[in-house]
Amino acid sequence: MESLLIDKLEIRVKKEGSHIYMKWLGRSDSRNPASYLNPYFTTLIPEIKNYSLEVDFNKLKFMNSSTVISIMLLMKLLNQDKIKTEISYDKNIHWQKTSFAALKKACEKLDYVKMKSD
């Protein structure tokens, strides 16, 4: 279970007991984040299949709309593999509130992926 560091984006992954913690830090402002995020997610999913997952975006400084598309793919893969997931973000940061509005709406249709705002 590898963490990821590309340009200004860091995704830290840590296992504790039956939980996996994924923390996003820095900035995701690449024109094509799918080129590295999508392969990363498809490699990670089989490794975390028997765990619950907590994804924390609270300390992420910025992400563009291209990143949102990759996160939607991640949510779809997690739900498809029945990985109980909780995603958190900071609703007090304007860009996070705006970016996560679409993700929150998509979450309503998923059984295993839930979203909360701090």
TORGU-81893 format. One record per residue: residue in three letters; x, y, z of N, C-alpha, C in turn. Coordinates in Angstrom, 3 decimals. Layout:
N
REC  res      n.c1      n.c2      n.c3     ca.c1     ca.c2     ca.c3      c.c1      c.c2      c.c3
REC  ALA         X         Y         Z         X         Y         Z         X         Y         Z
...
This chain:
118
REC  res      n.c1      n.c2      n.c3     ca.c1     ca.c2     ca.c3      c.c1      c.c2      c.c3
REC  MET     0.849    -1.163     0.000     0.000     0.000     0.000     0.900     1.233     0.000
REC  GLU     1.021     1.806    -1.151     1.941     2.912    -1.350     1.237     4.254    -1.253
REC  SER     1.936     5.224    -0.705     1.485     6.606    -0.777     1.883     7.142    -2.144
REC  LEU     1.438     8.344    -2.484     1.715     8.922    -3.795     2.209    10.351    -3.618
REC  LEU     3.245    10.698    -4.354     3.743    12.066    -4.375     4.027    12.426    -5.824
REC  ILE     3.237    13.334    -6.365     3.392    13.810    -7.749     3.286    15.329    -7.714
REC  ASP     4.295    15.993    -8.234     4.313    17.462    -8.250     3.998    18.010    -6.862
REC  LYS     2.894    18.739    -6.760     2.521    19.384    -5.499     1.476    18.596    -4.709
REC  LEU     1.127    17.411    -5.207     0.091    16.586    -4.561     0.721    15.411    -3.830
REC  GLU     0.276    15.217    -2.594     0.690    14.046    -1.820    -0.557    13.352    -1.293
REC  ILE    -0.594    12.045    -1.478    -1.664    11.223    -0.908    -0.980    10.237     0.026
REC  ARG    -1.215    10.401     1.303    -0.624     9.512     2.305    -1.623     8.423     2.656
REC  VAL    -1.149     7.195     2.625    -2.002     6.054     2.952    -1.380     5.317     4.126
REC  LYS    -2.219     5.061     5.132    -1.736     4.403     6.339    -2.767     3.373     6.783
REC  LYS    -2.287     2.198     7.169    -3.159     1.133     7.655    -3.065     1.078     9.174
REC  GLU    -4.213     1.025     9.827    -4.288     0.851    11.279    -5.398    -0.145    11.570
REC  GLY    -5.008    -1.338    11.950    -5.994    -2.387    12.227    -6.799    -2.706    10.987
REC  SER    -8.127    -2.558    11.095    -9.000    -2.877     9.965    -9.373    -1.639     9.144
REC  HIS    -8.662    -0.536     9.384    -8.952     0.720     8.686    -7.760     1.173     7.850
REC  ILE    -8.077     1.804     6.746    -7.086     2.464     5.916    -7.405     3.954     5.967
REC  TYR    -6.392     4.771     6.170    -6.544     6.219     6.182    -5.819     6.793     4.979
REC  MET    -6.526     7.591     4.198    -5.949     8.241     3.023    -6.093     9.748     3.220
REC  LYS    -4.972    10.431     3.292    -4.985    11.878     3.521    -4.400    12.584     2.308
REC  TRP    -5.148    13.549     1.758    -4.707    14.335     0.614    -4.121    15.654     1.107
REC  LEU    -2.932    15.973     0.592    -2.224    17.192     0.995    -1.692    17.918    -0.240
REC  GLY    -1.477    19.203    -0.099    -0.878    19.977    -1.180    -1.912    20.459    -2.178
REC  ARG    -1.540    20.405    -3.455    -2.385    20.918    -4.533    -2.475    19.901    -5.675
REC  SER    -3.672    19.742    -6.205    -3.851    18.921    -7.388    -4.327    19.843    -8.506
REC  ASP    -3.360    20.394    -9.233    -3.705    21.346   -10.286    -3.157    20.941   -11.654
REC  SER    -2.825    19.672   -11.795    -2.340    19.142   -13.068    -3.454    19.197   -14.115
REC  ARG    -3.069    19.377   -15.366    -4.056    19.381   -16.452    -4.674    18.003   -16.656
REC  ASN    -3.890    16.951   -16.357    -4.381    15.590   -16.574    -4.054    14.691   -15.376
REC  PRO    -4.685    14.946   -14.234    -4.391    14.121   -13.064    -4.817    12.667   -13.231
REC  ALA    -5.750    12.412   -14.139    -6.206    11.038   -14.380    -5.059    10.146   -14.852
REC  SER    -4.060    10.728   -15.483    -2.936     9.938   -16.003    -2.164     9.234   -14.898
REC  TYR    -2.162     9.787   -13.699    -1.495     9.118   -12.582    -2.461     8.715   -11.471
REC  LEU    -3.561     9.448   -11.280    -4.500     9.087   -10.213    -5.277     7.813   -10.536
REC  ASN    -5.789     7.694   -11.746    -6.600     6.519   -12.082    -5.813     5.216   -11.965
REC  PRO    -4.577     5.124   -12.500    -3.802     3.892   -12.289    -3.490     3.645   -10.810
REC  TYR    -3.237     4.720   -10.077    -2.973     4.592    -8.641    -4.180     3.996    -7.934
REC  PHE    -5.367     4.515    -8.229    -6.589     4.021    -7.594    -6.854     2.562    -7.959
REC  THR    -6.704     2.209    -9.228    -6.996     0.836    -9.636    -5.999    -0.162    -9.045
REC  THR    -4.804     0.288    -8.733    -3.824    -0.567    -8.063    -4.131    -0.671    -6.567
REC  LEU    -4.572     0.420    -5.983    -4.826     0.484    -4.539    -6.069    -0.310    -4.128
REC  ILE    -7.120    -0.250    -4.923    -8.406    -0.869    -4.554    -8.268    -2.339    -4.141
REC  PRO    -7.610    -3.190    -4.918    -7.501    -4.596    -4.490    -6.757    -4.763    -3.161
REC  GLU    -5.842    -3.859    -2.859    -5.077    -3.941    -1.618    -5.895    -3.575    -0.386
REC  ILE    -6.957    -2.792    -0.569    -7.737    -2.327     0.582    -9.113    -2.979     0.650
REC  LYS    -9.324    -3.980    -0.149   -10.642    -4.603    -0.289   -11.242    -5.096     1.034
REC  ASN   -10.448    -5.562     1.946   -10.984    -6.104     3.203   -10.903    -5.127     4.366
REC  TYR   -10.799    -3.858     4.059   -10.670    -2.810     5.077   -11.758    -1.760     4.868
REC  SER   -11.985    -0.954     5.895   -12.800     0.243     5.702   -11.821     1.383     5.398
REC  LEU   -12.308     2.406     4.739   -11.447     3.488     4.271   -11.965     4.832     4.742
REC  GLU   -11.049     5.664     5.179   -11.367     7.051     5.502   -10.497     7.934     4.616
REC  VAL   -11.136     8.770     3.807   -10.429     9.663     2.893   -10.601    11.089     3.412
REC  ASP    -9.482    11.754     3.691    -9.487    13.075     4.311    -8.932    14.121     3.339
REC  PHE    -9.799    15.056     2.943    -9.402    16.146     2.047    -9.252    17.473     2.805
REC  ASN    -9.417    17.479     4.110    -9.444    18.710     4.889    -8.204    19.583     4.722
REC  LYS    -7.041    18.986     4.547    -5.792    19.750     4.447    -5.342    19.986     3.007
REC  LEU    -6.151    19.535     2.036    -5.821    19.772     0.640    -5.994    21.262     0.355
REC  LYS    -4.991    21.880    -0.238    -5.026    23.322    -0.480    -5.832    23.697    -1.722
REC  PHE    -5.851    22.817    -2.723    -6.594    23.104    -3.946    -6.682    21.858    -4.813
REC  MET    -7.787    21.727    -5.536    -7.882    20.728    -6.601    -8.741    21.310    -7.715
REC  ASN    -8.381    20.981    -8.942    -9.136    21.483   -10.088   -10.256    20.508   -10.451
REC  SER   -11.054    20.898   -11.431   -12.201    20.076   -11.821   -11.777    18.741   -12.430
REC  SER   -10.593    18.688   -13.029   -10.098    17.414   -13.575    -9.863    16.404   -12.453
REC  THR    -9.454    16.879   -11.302    -9.244    15.995   -10.155   -10.572    15.444    -9.650
REC  VAL   -11.604    16.268    -9.678   -12.935    15.835    -9.237   -13.384    14.617   -10.039
REC  ILE   -13.113    14.607   -11.320   -13.497    13.481   -12.176   -12.803    12.193   -11.728
REC  SER   -11.522    12.293   -11.383   -10.792    11.116   -10.894   -11.323    10.653    -9.540
REC  ILE   -11.702    11.582    -8.706   -12.256    11.212    -7.400   -13.601    10.507    -7.582
REC  MET   -14.366    10.946    -8.561   -15.631    10.250    -8.856   -15.366     8.809    -9.278
REC  LEU   -14.319     8.599   -10.059   -13.947     7.234   -10.436   -13.582     6.431    -9.190
REC  LEU   -12.792     7.023    -8.308   -12.417     6.346    -7.063   -13.665     5.942    -6.288
REC  MET   -14.605     6.854    -6.139   -15.835     6.560    -5.401   -16.595     5.403    -6.051
REC  LYS   -16.658     5.410    -7.362   -17.349     4.342    -8.090   -16.668     2.995    -7.847
REC  LEU   -15.338     2.960    -7.927   -14.597     1.723    -7.702   -14.766     1.213    -6.277
REC  LEU   -14.721     2.126    -5.309   -14.895     1.736    -3.908   -16.276     1.140    -3.681
REC  ASN   -17.281     1.777    -4.232   -18.650     1.288    -4.068   -18.835    -0.054    -4.760
REC  GLN   -18.287    -0.177    -5.954   -18.368    -1.414    -6.732   -17.763    -2.593    -5.968
REC  ASP   -16.662    -2.347    -5.261   -15.992    -3.400    -4.505   -16.475    -3.476    -3.045
REC  LYS   -17.530    -2.739    -2.746   -18.188    -2.767    -1.428   -17.218    -2.428    -0.297
REC  ILE   -16.402    -1.415    -0.513   -15.455    -0.947     0.501   -16.119     0.207     1.248
REC  LYS   -16.428    -0.021     2.515   -17.088     1.001     3.324   -16.147     2.199     3.454
REC  THR   -16.597     3.357     2.967   -15.741     4.534     2.871   -16.435     5.768     3.423
REC  GLU   -15.652     6.574     4.135   -16.118     7.870     4.601   -15.152     8.927     4.077
REC  ILE   -15.698     9.905     3.383   -14.904    10.990     2.804   -15.200    12.258     3.585
REC  SER   -14.136    12.952     4.001   -14.351    14.209     4.731   -13.656    15.365     4.023
REC  TYR   -14.283    16.536     4.139   -13.746    17.768     3.560   -14.134    18.921     4.464
REC  ASP   -13.581    20.107     4.202   -13.843    21.280     5.034   -14.844    22.197     4.327
REC  LYS   -16.078    22.191     4.795   -17.127    23.001     4.174   -16.918    24.496     4.376
REC  ASN   -16.005    24.863     5.282   -15.729    26.275     5.538   -14.735    26.874     4.548
REC  ILE   -14.132    26.034     3.735   -13.231    26.508     2.684   -14.049    26.542     1.398
REC  HIS   -14.201    27.734     0.838   -15.116    27.932    -0.289   -14.881    26.964    -1.445
REC  TRP   -13.645    26.814    -1.897   -13.396    25.955    -3.056   -13.723    24.498    -2.730
REC  GLN   -13.501    24.068    -1.470   -13.836    22.687    -1.112   -15.351    22.503    -1.112
REC  LYS   -16.058    23.462    -0.542   -17.516    23.372    -0.510   -18.074    23.263    -1.934
REC  THR   -17.536    24.073    -2.839   -17.983    24.076    -4.226   -17.617    22.778    -4.937
REC  SER   -16.367    22.361    -4.816   -15.900    21.152    -5.504   -16.595    19.905    -4.994
REC  PHE   -16.841    19.846    -3.703   -17.424    18.636    -3.133   -18.944    18.585    -3.258
REC  ALA   -19.566    19.666    -3.723   -21.018    19.648    -3.920   -21.405    18.562    -4.928
REC  ALA   -20.676    18.493    -6.042   -20.962    17.474    -7.059   -20.661    16.079    -6.530
REC  LEU   -19.565    15.949    -5.792   -19.200    14.649    -5.230   -20.226    14.190    -4.195
REC  LYS   -20.704    15.137    -3.414   -21.706    14.816    -2.402   -22.996    14.320    -3.062
REC  LYS   -23.367    14.959    -4.146   -24.571    14.546    -4.885   -24.392    13.124    -5.436
REC  ALA   -23.213    12.842    -5.988   -22.932    11.499    -6.519   -22.959    10.451    -5.409
REC  CYS   -22.531    10.835    -4.221   -22.490     9.924    -3.069   -23.878     9.441    -2.665
REC  GLU   -24.872    10.256    -2.893   -26.239     9.899    -2.495   -26.711     8.610    -3.170
REC  LYS   -26.128     8.290    -4.315   -26.537     7.100    -5.065   -25.671     5.886    -4.751
REC  LEU   -24.711     6.045    -3.848   -23.787     4.960    -3.520   -24.123     4.345    -2.170
REC  ASP   -23.985     3.042    -2.072   -24.307     2.348    -0.832   -23.147     2.315     0.169
REC  TYR   -21.915     2.322    -0.324   -20.762     2.102     0.546   -19.898     3.341     0.753
REC  VAL   -20.169     4.409     0.042   -19.357     5.624     0.141   -20.226     6.748     0.692
REC  LYS   -19.781     7.322     1.802   -20.505     8.415     2.455   -19.590     9.612     2.610
REC  MET   -20.181    10.792     2.694   -19.407    12.004     2.786   -19.836    12.813     4.002
REC  LYS   -18.836    13.433     4.650   -19.133    14.317     5.767   -18.252    15.549     5.644
REC  SER   -18.741    16.663     6.191   -17.945    17.896     6.151   -17.658    18.335     7.578
REC  ASP   -16.453    18.820     7.750   -16.034    19.295     9.081   -16.264    20.788     9.214
